[in-house]
């Protein structure tokens, strides 16, 4: 289904590994719209994909 583009993944925010605690707090707030991703490598800045607040 993913390959057929019938399902899209929704990512709320991408956090670098050094901000894993912040990522967990975001999950705990239950305000997220999609998945919270913790980037293992090559990510020094958190990326917020929710758009303007």
C-alpha positions, 0 to 999 in steps of 0.5 A: 500500500505504501508503494502504491501511494495509498498510505502517506506517513505524517511526520510531526517533528524530527529531532536530533539524537541530542534532543531525544528527551525533548522528543519524548516530551513532545510525545507526552503532550499528545499534541502531535499530529504525526510521528516524532522522529529521532534522527540518529545521524546528520541532523544538528537542528530540529525540524518542525514539519507542523508549519506556522504556529 
